């Protein structure tokens, strides 16, 4: 469904994406995991063909650089920041976007049904929960019944209930045969939805792996932040990856995702290499989100 080779994007002196290559088969799912500045959103924008880039990318066999509009017709995109009129009713909002795309009201209703929003058409957008707003955005993305769905932090700013609603909806779409590519800062979300994980750091893919390889446990995953001297962070990240840990740098220490009953393992791995950990912080949901921003 997606074929990407050597995707590179520079903004002035900043190399936002550097030589990224991967393939995503139809019906499969890939997660992009990494901190803010890792290049996840820029890579998504390249794949959508909305910014110029070096390298090659195709969606469903359609060249993104040469035929961007045709490639985007195969994609349902859900951005991180949603834009709906607060006073609009849910039913009116979906019909508005359907008209823009010359799609029937019947298909708009089907799209709402796919995300579990039938029966809520009279609710105003301002009265919707965060999870319902995100499912409305997903319904808009599904209007043309695209084979591929691309999402940028689909549960950002949602509470636990809202995250659960969105993840369950995406799981249903996966079972229906949709292909997913999504950026996420939440290990539990990745475990639930992804076949593969591209771990990104400073514009590069530093690991192409699977959720099971990153987190080989049935225990809940906890994100911890390790504070070291700045000079040691890059070496420490390499040591932890070699030890099998999922880690990324975020400018304020190393964020490591580990099973909750194995939080000491990263510290022990670093100690064996004589790298000192100055402090440790166990992150809650808000801090996990902030660590990726």
CORGI-V305098 format. One line per field, one symbol per residue. ss: DSSP state (h for helix, s for strand, l for the rest). Layout:
BEGIN
ss->???
END
This chain:
BEGIN
ss->lssssssssssllsssssssssssllllsssssllllllhhhhhhhhhlllllssssssllssllllhhhhhllssssllllllllllshhhhhhhhhhhllllhhhhhhhhhhlllllllllshhhllhhhhhhhhhhhhllllllssssslllllllhhhhhhhhhhhhhhhhlllssssslllhhhhhhhllssssssllsssssslhhhhllllllsssssssllhhhhhhhhhhhhhlllssssllllsssssshhhllhhhhhhhhllllllssssllhhhhhhhll
END
